[in-house]
Amino acid sequence: MKVLLRFNKEDNKFVDMQNVTQEYIYKYQDVEELEEKDGYYTSLEYDEKTKKAIMKYVEIQKTKEQLLEEEIEKIKRAIADGNPDLSELDTLRANSNRKKTDSIPNLSELDNL
């Protein structure tokens, strides 16, 4: 049985250990940390092309509620600016009232909304 032991470089104190089935080569690399960014989280990945670890921004998926809140804010801003382009409002309302099992409404149904 093989065991990998890790020690702190500065004071050589034991950190941890784990069982291993084979020996590995270990490399250390400094990675540039990315600043926090609204709507994103950072992910550490290995890039096969450059053979280096890199940090990337990954977009956080918005919930249905967040998307609806954004649409409401757009409509409120348009009304406040005195330029309400609400042509998409009827479509948005029709889509929000439909169930997943409903078929796509035909044009005559849209006129009745």
C-alpha positions in Angstrom: 0.0 0.0 0.0 1.2 3.5 -0.9 0.4 6.6 1.0 0.9 10.2 -0.1 2.0 12.5 2.8 1.8 16.2 2.6 3.8 18.6 4.7 3.9 22.4 5.0 6.8 23.8 3.1 7.7 26.5 5.7 7.8 24.5 8.9 7.7 20.9 7.6 4.6 20.1 9.7 2.3 17.3 8.6 -0.8 18.5 6.7 -2.6 15.3 5.5 -2.3 12.0 3.8 -4.2 9.8 1.4 -4.0 6.3 -0.1 -2.7 6.2 -3.7 -2.5 3.4 -6.2 0.3 4.9 -8.2 2.9 7.6 -8.0 2.2 11.0 -9.5 4.3 14.0 -10.6 3.3 17.2 -8.7 3.8 20.6 -10.2 3.1 24.0 -8.5 1.9 27.0 -10.5 0.9 30.5 -9.5 -2.6 31.3 -10.9 -3.9 34.9 -11.3 -7.0 35.2 -9.2 -10.0 37.0 -10.8 -12.0 39.6 -8.9 -15.6 39.0 -7.9 -18.1 39.9 -10.6 -21.9 40.2 -10.2 -23.7 37.4 -11.9 -20.6 35.2 -12.2 -18.5 32.8 -10.1 -14.9 31.7 -10.8 -13.8 28.3 -11.8 -10.3 26.8 -11.7 -9.7 24.7 -14.8 -6.8 23.0 -16.5 -6.1 24.2 -20.1 -4.7 21.3 -22.2 -3.4 23.7 -24.9 -1.2 25.8 -22.6 -0.7 23.0 -20.0 -1.6 25.5 -17.2 -4.3 26.0 -14.7 -6.5 29.1 -15.4 -9.4 30.8 -13.7 -12.5 31.6 -15.7 -15.7 33.4 -15.1 -18.8 31.2 -15.3 -22.2 32.9 -15.6 -24.7 32.1 -12.9 -27.9 30.9 -14.5 -30.8 33.2 -13.6 -34.1 31.9 -12.2 -37.4 32.4 -13.9 -38.3 34.9 -11.2 -35.1 36.9 -11.8 -35.8 37.0 -15.6 -39.4 38.2 -14.9 -38.2 40.9 -12.5 -35.8 42.2 -15.2 -38.6 42.3 -17.7 -40.8 44.2 -15.2 -38.0 46.7 -14.6 -37.5 47.3 -18.3 -41.2 48.0 -18.7 -41.2 50.4 -15.7 -38.2 52.3 -17.1 -39.9 52.5 -20.5 -43.1 53.9 -18.9 -41.1 56.4 -16.8 -39.2 57.6 -19.9 -42.5 58.2 -21.6 -41.6 55.8 -24.4 -43.6 52.7 -23.5 -42.8 50.1 -26.2 -45.1 47.4 -24.8 -45.5 45.4 -28.0 -43.8 42.5 -26.3 -46.0 42.7 -23.2 -49.0 40.8 -24.7 -46.7 38.1 -25.9 -45.0 37.9 -22.5 -48.4 37.7 -20.7 -49.7 35.0 -23.1 -46.6 32.9 -22.6 -46.7 33.3 -18.8 -50.3 32.1 -18.7 -49.7 29.0 -20.8 -48.9 25.7 -19.3 -46.0 23.5 -20.6 -48.6 21.1 -21.9 -50.5 23.7 -23.9 -49.8 23.9 -27.6 -48.4 27.1 -29.1 -51.3 29.5 -29.6 -52.2 30.4 -33.2 -52.5 34.0 -34.3 -56.2 34.1 -33.9 -55.9 33.2 -30.2 -53.4 36.1 -29.7 -56.0 38.6 -31.0 -58.3 37.6 -28.1 -55.8 38.3 -25.4 
